[in-house]
């Protein structure tokens, strides 16, 4: 079983679907958590990939 979400499940999110995406880098996890606790509208995504 794949641990990645099928792409067809990701189509109906984002600003075009009326659900904003808020992206945070891994080192901003505390800020992402604070945003959720503050009631941010939309999906909060934490990017765990390496960045240069």
Buried (B, 14 or more C-beta within 10 A) or exposed (E): EEEEEEEEEEEEBEEEEEEEEBEBEEEBEEBBEEBEEEEEEBEBEBEEEEEE
